[in-house]
Amino acid sequence: MNKITKQHALVIGCGIGGPVTAMALQRAGIDAVIYEAYDRPADFAGSFLNVASNGLDALRTLDAHRQVLSDGFPTPRMVMWSCTGKRLGEVPNGVTLPDGTTSITIKRGLLHRALRDEAVRRGIRVEVAKRLVGVDNQADGVVARFEDGSHAPGDVLIGVDGLHSRVRQLVDTATPKPRYTGLLSLGGISRNGRVAPTPNAYHMLFGKRAFFGYSARPSGEIYWFANVSRPDEPTRQELSAMTPGAWKRQLLELFTDDAGPATTIIESADDELGAYPIYDMPTVPTWHRGSIALAGDAAHATSPSSGQGASIAIEDAIVLAKCLRDIPGHDAAFATYEQLRRARVEKIVKYSASIGRTKTAGPVGRRLRDLVMPLALKCFANSKAHAWMYTYHIDWSERIEAPVRAA
């Protein structure tokens, strides 16, 4: 009897999707090693993010949710306000899972660390300072080549290396570039005892000149962000030239005429305040080639407006692993994965972009929005309307018997 050799996967990227992909592959019986470009963990990269209930449900499939829940705090609701202090309505941020779990807010670095540490605890190796420069896509597998001159062979390579994915460029040299949305995101975590706690909720302000969101914890920590219109895409040099103090002065001016605690919160911001252009990805035509596939932001980056970026990357990881487990042949497995995922994630990208367009408006548009939004939220932003997004569930035990073919 011939001995069956265990498959080996190269996972490029150790952000959010990378460790989850490696854990899902391991559960599917495929060994995986994670290769990260940076020489140290990105535990302080970014500020905070939303992990929606569908993402937590997917993590639960791998029994990898406990530390994530412990490091975050529940934010199942969003309350909308006008610049005059009028309450426009409330919308759900996810659904409540059978055990009571809801969507959470978590510091990005803590999420990275929790997922990476869990992968390492399960025996998955993480190689750092391994910046990918090329891939040899061979008949019997792949060989990844790194900037330091080293290389690594494998049966498959999964690119989970983010918005500016090197793997995406190697899969298709004509792949589209990330699309700048016309918004800058600023924010951080402040501390100010004058702002009342907002248990289990984000409060969102449609200001006269910019958009503001925050959630205040009973401890006094305030997680906040602002979205500012900037039609022309800024360069890194332009952004780095702005000091935290200059950003604070600009934000205070933008929100000075608005009701609510925005200026109070901004005044408390520390020197870690920074600005980041918001991008998403137009349709990526090619998700896989030979023994290489894309997942997470590398395949379908969404703007933060939907709060789904981390969650759909987690979903991708599990569906991809199931396809490799159940479908013979890498090309057929990757094609099935794409057919199962593309429509859903592109719908979320489109939905997120539509939200982003409502965040800034002129005087006429603002008055119309504030007039229409209370009714619109009741009719189109309730839990039933968004069930397609939040109730998505992956059953690990359910087998994929054959490639899913387009009608």
Secondary structure in CASP SS format (residue, H / E / C, confidence):
PFRMAT SS
TARGET T0000
AUTHOR 0000-0000-0000
METHOD secondary structure of the structure
MODEL  1
M C 1.00
N C 1.00
K C 1.00
I C 1.00
T C 1.00
K C 1.00
Q C 1.00
H E 1.00
A E 1.00
L E 1.00
V E 1.00
I E 1.00
G C 1.00
C C 1.00
G C 1.00
I C 1.00
G H 1.00
G H 1.00
P H 1.00
V H 1.00
T H 1.00
A H 1.00
M H 1.00
A H 1.00
L H 1.00
Q H 1.00
R H 1.00
A C 1.00
G C 1.00
I C 1.00
D E 1.00
A E 1.00
V E 1.00
I E 1.00
Y E 1.00
E C 1.00
A C 1.00
Y C 1.00
D C 1.00
R C 1.00
P C 1.00
A C 1.00
D C 1.00
F C 1.00
A C 1.00
G C 1.00
S C 1.00
F E 1.00
L E 1.00
N E 1.00
V E 1.00
A C 1.00
S H 1.00
N H 1.00
G H 1.00
L H 1.00
D H 1.00
A H 1.00
L H 1.00
R H 1.00
T H 1.00
L C 1.00
D C 1.00
A C 1.00
H C 1.00
R H 1.00
Q H 1.00
V H 1.00
L H 1.00
S H 1.00
D H 1.00
G C 1.00
F E 1.00
P E 1.00
T C 1.00
P C 1.00
R E 1.00
M E 1.00
V E 1.00
M E 1.00
W E 1.00
S E 1.00
C C 1.00
T C 1.00
G C 1.00
K C 1.00
R E 1.00
L E 1.00
G E 1.00
E E 1.00
V E 1.00
P E 1.00
N C 1.00
G C 1.00
V C 1.00
T C 1.00
L C 1.00
P C 1.00
D C 1.00
G C 1.00
T C 1.00
T C 1.00
S C 1.00
I E 1.00
T E 1.00
I E 1.00
K E 1.00
R H 1.00
G H 1.00
L H 1.00
L H 1.00
H H 1.00
R H 1.00
A H 1.00
L H 1.00
R H 1.00
D H 1.00
E H 1.00
A H 1.00
V H 1.00
R H 1.00
R C 1.00
G C 1.00
I C 1.00
R E 1.00
V E 1.00
E E 1.00
V C 1.00
A C 1.00
K C 1.00
R C 1.00
L E 1.00
V E 1.00
G E 1.00
V E 1.00
D E 1.00
N E 1.00
Q E 1.00
A C 1.00
D C 1.00
G E 1.00
V E 1.00
V E 1.00
A E 1.00
R E 1.00
F E 1.00
E C 1.00
D C 1.00
G C 1.00
S C 1.00
H E 1.00
A E 1.00
P E 1.00
G E 1.00
D C 1.00
V E 1.00
L E 1.00
I E 1.00
G E 1.00
V C 1.00
D C 1.00
G C 1.00
L C 1.00
H C 1.00
S C 1.00
R H 1.00
V H 1.00
R H 1.00
Q H 1.00
L H 1.00
V H 1.00
D C 1.00
T C 1.00
A C 1.00
T C 1.00
P C 1.00
K C 1.00
P C 1.00
R E 1.00
Y E 1.00
T E 1.00
G E 1.00
L E 1.00
L E 1.00
S E 1.00
L E 1.00
G E 1.00
G E 1.00
I E 1.00
S E 1.00
R E 1.00
N C 1.00
G C 1.00
R C 1.00
V C 1.00
A C 1.00
P C 1.00
T C 1.00
P C 1.00
N C 1.00
A E 1.00
Y E 1.00
H E 1.00
M E 1.00
L E 1.00
F E 1.00
G C 1.00
K C 1.00
R C 1.00
A E 1.00
F E 1.00
F E 1.00
G E 1.00
Y E 1.00
S E 1.00
A E 1.00
R C 1.00
P C 1.00
S C 1.00
G C 1.00
E E 1.00
I E 1.00
Y E 1.00
W E 1.00
F E 1.00
A E 1.00
N E 1.00
V E 1.00
S E 1.00
R C 1.00
P C 1.00
D C 1.00
E C 1.00
P C 1.00
T C 1.00
R H 1.00
Q H 1.00
E H 1.00
L H 1.00
S H 1.00
A H 1.00
M C 1.00
T C 1.00
P H 1.00
G H 1.00
A H 1.00
W H 1.00
K H 1.00
R H 1.00
Q H 1.00
L H 1.00
L H 1.00
E H 1.00
L H 1.00
F H 1.00
T C 1.00
D C 1.00
D C 1.00
A C 1.00
G C 1.00
P C 1.00
A H 1.00
T H 1.00
T H 1.00
I H 1.00
I H 1.00
E H 1.00
S C 1.00
A C 1.00
D C 1.00
D C 1.00
E C 1.00
L C 1.00
G E 1.00
A E 1.00
Y E 1.00
P E 1.00
I E 1.00
Y E 1.00
D E 1.00
M C 1.00
P C 1.00
T C 1.00
V C 1.00
P C 1.00
T C 1.00
W C 1.00
H E 1.00
R E 1.00
G C 1.00
S C 1.00
I E 1.00
A E 1.00
L E 1.00
A C 1.00
G C 1.00
D H 1.00
A H 1.00
A H 1.00
H H 1.00
A C 1.00
T C 1.00
S C 1.00
P H 1.00
S H 1.00
S H 1.00
G C 1.00
Q C 1.00
G H 1.00
A H 1.00
S H 1.00
I H 1.00
A H 1.00
I H 1.00
E H 1.00
D H 1.00
A H 1.00
I H 1.00
V H 1.00
L H 1.00
A H 1.00
K H 1.00
C H 1.00
L H 1.00
R H 1.00
D H 1.00
I C 1.00
P C 1.00
G C 1.00
H H 1.00
D H 1.00
A H 1.00
A H 1.00
F H 1.00
A H 1.00
T H 1.00
Y H 1.00
E H 1.00
Q H 1.00
L H 1.00
R H 1.00
R H 1.00
A H 1.00
R H 1.00
V H 1.00
E H 1.00
K H 1.00
I H 1.00
V H 1.00
K H 1.00
Y H 1.00
S H 1.00
A H 1.00
S H 1.00
I H 1.00
G H 1.00
R H 1.00
T C 1.00
K C 1.00
T C 1.00
A C 1.00
G C 1.00
P H 1.00
V H 1.00
G H 1.00
R H 1.00
R H 1.00
L H 1.00
R H 1.00
D H 1.00
L H 1.00
V H 1.00
M H 1.00
P H 1.00
L H 1.00
A H 1.00
L H 1.00
K H 1.00
C H 1.00
F H 1.00
A C 1.00
N C 1.00
S C 1.00
K C 1.00
A C 1.00
H C 1.00
A H 1.00
W H 1.00
M H 1.00
Y H 1.00
T C 1.00
Y C 1.00
H C 1.00
I C 1.00
D C 1.00
W C 1.00
S C 1.00
E C 1.00
R C 1.00
I C 1.00
E C 1.00
A C 1.00
P C 1.00
V C 1.00
R C 1.00
A C 1.00
A C 1.00
END
